[in-house]
């Protein structure tokens, strides 16, 4: 590991992107604080864009053209929530008990920046989609543009525990799903005509896949045409799913299943569900952190391997997915410890890791 960069206290809880070159003209955010969007590009006047970030910096220890970009948060929570102060309160049912909670929405908004500026203009904010949230946890884990140019939005089941409202298996809600929308058409967006449920009455056309608990990172590997989803489990099992990029309408099973196991009952019907390619129990960790497929040059022999971690145990593992099976699934010795919150990937395909305990960002350049 090298390029270890300390973060100021409270500065960031997740690395969003590591930039080497301009990547477009619009800035997409997935989080705001107290109703305000404070987005910066930090691209030295170059035309560019960063998804899901709030600020960027170029550390002295990094390569000259590398910028590290973060989504700062004030508290320990790391859900992407857009919430405002003094919101009206509502009562919701939590397993039969009335609990007062502030009204919460997940907001995806778009901002644009002048090519010569280092900051997005807040006056250009364009809300794209707002999704009501019943609880403060499991509110989503990522947005990303797919190889097809569509925007994919990973939405958790809405929180509490065990999916009490059954959102994961309900295609009439936008919770517990991977959404796919077109932000370059429509107002405020268009639903792609090839989405699986666009012509199904009563179902949400934005849904690309369903049955997710809390997808804490997903990634596309355009070279192999695969989509990797790391879905955080409830009490027993963490899972990683790997499917084709062009496979719509898949059901990943939550809350009928947790990993490859029945949830709450035995003998549940798993017919038609996508089984995980990797699962591990809570004796081995507690919360999966999804990463990326490596396409760089600094880790010889690992091109095409997918990297992931566990938040509690702090280990890093990787595998190669070939012919529907895992190859070379291994755990790596790493010279640091602590909760792994996120991975980053730069435009050269090099991998970065963000840890919470010591507030460091590390570029992965050597593993053993």
C-alpha positions in Angstrom: 0.0 0.0 0.0 1.2 3.5 -0.7 -0.2 7.1 -1.0 -1.5 7.1 2.5 -3.4 10.4 3.0 -4.7 11.5 6.5 -8.1 13.1 6.5 -9.2 15.9 8.8 -11.5 14.9 11.6 -15.1 14.6 10.2 -13.9 15.4 6.7 -15.1 12.2 5.0 -16.4 8.8 5.6 -16.1 7.4 2.1 -13.9 7.9 -0.9 -16.0 8.4 -3.9 -13.7 8.7 -6.9 -10.1 9.2 -7.7 -9.7 11.3 -10.8 -7.0 11.5 -13.5 -8.8 13.2 -16.3 -12.1 15.0 -17.1 -15.1 12.7 -17.1 -18.0 14.7 -18.4 -19.8 18.0 -17.8 -22.3 17.5 -15.0 -21.9 16.9 -11.3 -24.3 14.3 -9.7 -24.7 14.3 -6.0 -26.4 11.7 -3.8 -26.3 13.6 -0.5 -26.9 17.0 1.0 -26.6 18.6 4.4 -29.3 20.7 6.0 -30.9 21.2 2.6 -27.7 22.7 1.1 -25.6 21.3 -1.7 -21.9 22.2 -1.5 -20.3 20.6 -4.5 -16.8 21.2 -5.7 -15.0 19.8 -8.7 -11.3 20.5 -8.0 -10.2 19.8 -11.5 -7.8 22.7 -12.0 -10.1 24.4 -14.4 -10.5 21.4 -16.6 -13.9 20.4 -17.9 -15.1 17.5 -15.8 -17.5 15.9 -13.4 -17.5 13.8 -10.4 -20.4 11.6 -9.3 -21.6 11.5 -5.6 -18.9 13.7 -4.1 -18.8 17.0 -2.3 -15.1 18.0 -2.3 -11.8 17.1 -3.9 -8.2 17.6 -3.0 -4.8 16.7 -4.5 -2.6 15.3 -1.7 1.1 16.1 -1.9 2.0 12.4 -1.6 -0.1 11.5 -4.7 0.8 11.5 -8.3 0.5 15.0 -9.8 -2.7 14.4 -11.8 -4.6 12.5 -9.1 -7.4 14.1 -7.2 -9.1 12.4 -4.2 -12.8 13.1 -3.9 -15.0 12.7 -0.8 -18.5 12.9 0.5 -18.0 14.7 3.9 -20.3 13.9 6.8 -20.7 15.4 10.2 -21.8 12.2 12.0 -20.9 8.6 12.0 -23.8 7.6 9.8 -22.8 6.8 6.3 -26.1 6.4 4.5 -26.7 8.8 1.6 -29.6 10.9 3.0 -30.8 14.3 2.1 -32.4 15.6 5.2 -33.3 19.1 6.5 -33.6 20.4 10.0 -37.0 20.9 11.8 -38.8 18.5 9.5 -42.4 17.6 10.4 -42.5 14.3 12.3 -44.6 11.4 11.4 -45.5 8.2 13.2 -44.5 4.8 11.7 -45.1 1.3 12.7 -42.0 -0.7 13.9 -43.2 -4.2 14.6 -46.3 -2.9 16.3 -44.8 0.0 18.1 -45.4 3.6 17.2 -42.1 5.5 16.8 -41.7 9.2 15.9 -39.1 9.7 13.2 -38.2 12.8 11.1 -39.4 12.6 7.5 -36.5 11.4 5.4 -36.0 11.4 1.6 -33.3 10.1 -0.5 -32.5 12.7 -3.1 -30.6 12.4 -6.3 -29.9 15.8 -7.8 -27.8 17.1 -10.7 -25.6 20.2 -10.7 -23.5 21.7 -13.5 -20.2 23.6 -13.4 -18.6 26.1 -15.6 -15.6 24.4 -17.4 -13.3 27.0 -16.0 -14.6 26.9 -12.4 -13.6 24.6 -9.6 -17.1 24.6 -8.0 -20.6 23.6 -9.1 -23.1 26.4 -9.2 -25.8 25.7 -6.6 -28.3 27.6 -8.7 -28.1 24.9 -11.3 -29.4 22.2 -8.9 -31.9 20.1 -10.7 -33.7 17.4 -8.5 -33.8 14.2 -10.5 -35.7 11.9 -8.1 -36.8 11.9 -4.5 -37.8 8.8 -2.6 -39.5 8.7 0.8 -37.7 6.7 3.5 -39.6 5.2 6.4 -36.5 4.8 8.6 -33.0 6.2 9.0 -31.1 3.1 7.9 -30.8 1.0 4.7 -31.3 4.1 2.6 -29.1 3.2 -0.3 -25.5 2.7 -1.1 -24.4 4.1 -4.5 -25.3 5.7 -7.8 -23.3 5.0 -11.0 -23.7 5.3 -14.8 -23.7 2.0 -16.5 -22.0 1.1 -19.7 -25.3 1.9 -21.5 -25.2 5.5 -20.2 -28.2 5.1 -17.9 -28.0 6.1 -14.3 -28.3 3.2 -11.8 -29.4 3.9 -8.2 -28.9 1.3 -5.4 -31.8 1.6 -2.9 -32.0 -0.2 0.4 -35.2 -1.7 1.7 -35.9 1.5 3.8 -34.6 0.2 7.1 -35.6 -0.8 10.6 -34.8 -4.6 10.7 -36.0 -7.5 8.7 -37.8 -5.4 6.1 -41.0 -5.0 8.1 -43.0 -3.5 5.2 -41.9 -6.1 2.7 -40.3 -3.6 0.3 -37.7 -6.0 -1.0 -40.4 -8.2 -2.7 -42.7 -5.3 -3.6 -42.2 -4.0 -7.2 -44.7 -1.2 -6.5 -42.1 0.6 -4.4 -38.7 2.1 -5.3 -37.1 0.6 -2.1 -35.1 -2.6 -2.1 -34.3 -2.2 -5.7 -31.6 -1.3 -8.3 -33.2 1.5 -10.3 -32.3 2.5 -13.9 -33.3 5.9 -15.3 -32.3 8.2 -18.2 -31.2 11.6 -16.8 -30.5 13.0 -20.3 -34.2 12.7 -21.3 -37.6 13.5 -19.9 -38.5 15.9 -17.0 -37.0 15.3 -14.5 -36.0 11.9 -16.0 -37.2 9.3 -18.4 -37.7 5.6 -17.9 -35.8 3.6 -20.4 -38.3 1.6 -22.6 -36.3 -1.6 -22.2 -36.7 -1.6 -18.4 -38.4 -4.9 -17.4 -41.5 -3.5 -15.8 -42.1 -0.4 -17.8 -45.3 -1.8 -19.3 -46.5 -3.7 -16.2 -49.5 -1.9 -14.5 -49.0 -1.2 -10.8 -45.2 -1.9 -10.9 -42.6 0.8 -11.0 -41.0 1.2 -14.3 -37.7 2.5 -12.8 -36.9 -0.9 -11.4 -34.1 -2.8 -13.1 -33.7 -5.5 -10.4 -35.2 -6.1 -7.0 -35.0 -8.1 -3.8 -32.1 -6.1 -2.3 -31.6 -5.3 1.4 -28.9 -2.6 1.3 -26.6 -2.7 -1.7 -23.4 -1.2 -0.2 -21.6 -0.6 -3.5 -22.2 -2.1 -6.9 -19.9 -1.9 -9.9 -20.0 -2.5 -13.6 -17.2 -4.3 -15.4 -17.7 -3.4 -19.0 -14.9 -5.6 -20.3 -16.6 -8.8 -19.1 -20.1 -7.4 -19.3 -20.8 -8.1 -15.6 -22.6 -6.3 -12.7 -21.3 -7.0 -9.2 -23.6 -6.1 -6.2 -22.5 -6.4 -2.5 -25.6 -6.6 -0.5 -25.4 -6.2 3.3 -27.2 -9.0 5.3 -29.4 -8.9 8.3 -28.2 -11.0 11.2 -26.4 -14.0 9.6 -25.2 -13.7 6.0 -23.4 -11.2 3.8 -23.6 -11.7 0.0 -22.1 -10.7 -3.3 -24.1 -11.2 -6.5 -22.6 -11.3 -10.0 -24.9 -11.1 -13.1 -24.8 -10.0 -16.7 -25.1 -6.3 -17.3 -28.0 -6.8 -19.7 -30.1 -9.1 -17.5 -33.2 -7.2 -16.4 -35.8 -8.1 -13.9 -33.7 -10.2 -11.6 -34.9 -10.9 -8.0 -32.1 -11.2 -5.5 -34.4 -12.7 -2.9 -34.5 -10.4 0.2 -36.5 -10.7 2.5 -37.5 -14.2 1.5 -33.8 -15.2 1.6 -30.7 -13.9 3.4 -27.8 -14.9 1.3 -28.6 -18.5 0.1 -30.6 -19.3 3.2 -34.3 -18.9 4.1 -35.0 -15.9 6.3 -37.2 -16.3 9.3 -38.7 -19.7 8.1 -37.5 -23.0 6.7 -38.4 -24.5 3.4 -39.0 -21.1 1.7 -39.4 -21.1 -2.0 -36.2 -20.0 -3.7 -37.4 -20.7 -7.2 -36.6 -17.9 -9.7 -34.2 -16.1 -7.3 -30.6 -15.2 -8.0 -28.3 -17.0 -5.6 -25.1 -15.2 -4.4 -21.8 -16.2 -5.8 -20.2 -15.4 -2.5 -21.6 -15.4 1.0 -20.0 -15.4 4.4 -21.5 -15.7 7.9 -21.3 -13.2 10.8 -18.7 -15.3 12.5 -16.4 -14.0 9.7 -17.6 -10.4 9.6 -20.7 -8.2 9.9 -21.2 -5.9 6.9 -19.8 -6.4 3.3 -18.2 -3.4 1.6 -18.2 -3.9 -2.2 -15.4 -2.7 -4.4 -14.4 -2.9 -8.0 -13.0 -5.1 -10.7 -9.3 -4.4 -11.0 -8.2 -3.2 -14.5 -4.9 -1.4 -13.5 -1.2 -2.4 -14.0 0.3 -2.1 -10.5 -1.1 -5.5 -9.3 0.4 -7.9 -11.8 -1.7 -11.0 -12.3 -4.8 -9.6 -10.7 -6.4 -7.9 -13.8 -10.1 -8.8 -13.8 -10.3 -9.7 -10.1 -13.1 -8.3 -8.0 -12.1 -6.8 -4.6 -14.3 -6.5 -1.6 -14.0 -6.2 2.2 -15.8 -6.5 5.5 -16.5 -3.4 7.6 -16.1 -5.0 11.0 -13.2 -7.4 10.4 -11.2 -5.2 8.1 -10.0 -7.9 5.8 -9.8 -7.6 2.0 -10.6 -10.4 -0.4 -10.7 -10.9 -4.1 -11.9 -13.4 -6.7 -12.0 -14.0 -10.4 -15.4 -14.8 -11.9 -15.1 -17.1 -14.9 -17.7 -19.3 -16.5 -20.2 -18.8 -13.7 -17.7 -19.9 -11.0 -15.2 -18.4 -8.6 -11.5 -18.7 -9.4 -8.6 -17.8 -7.1 -10.8 -16.6 -4.2 -8.3 -15.4 -1.6 -7.8 -13.1 1.4 -4.9 -10.7 1.4 -2.4 -9.6 4.1 -2.7 -5.9 4.5 -0.4 -3.6 6.6 -3.2 -1.8 8.4 -6.3 -2.5 10.4 -9.7 -0.9 10.9 -13.1 -0.6 9.4 -13.1 -0.5 5.6 -15.7 2.0 4.5 -15.2 2.2 0.8 -13.0 1.5 -2.3 -12.1 4.0 -4.9 -11.0 3.5 -8.5 -9.1 5.9 -10.7 -9.4 6.2 -14.5 -6.2 4.1 -14.9 -8.0 1.2 -13.1 -5.9 1.5 -9.9 -7.5 0.6 -6.6 -7.8 2.7 -3.4 -9.1 1.9 0.1 -10.6 4.2 2.7 -10.5 3.2 6.4 -12.4 4.7 9.2 -10.2 4.0 12.3 -7.1 5.9 11.2 -8.8 8.2 8.6 -6.4 7.2 5.8 -6.8 6.7 2.0 -4.4 4.1 0.6 -3.6 3.2 -3.0 -3.3 -0.5 -3.4 0.0 -1.2 -5.2 1.3 -4.4 -3.6 -0.5 -7.4 -2.1 0.7 -10.7 -0.6 
